[in-house]
């Protein structure tokens, strides 16, 4: 069930949240860094 939940969150993130991967990660605001960290956390948990 945990994996299914994270897969669903990953699909929602792909649609709703902005892509930040093409930008310089050193120049992001704190909010944008938090979004990147959240997306990373969801992605890692959906792949396990």
Secondary structure, DSSP 8 states (H G I E B T S, - for coil): -HHHHHHHHHHHHHHHS---TTS-GGG--HHHHHHHHHHHHHHHHHH-
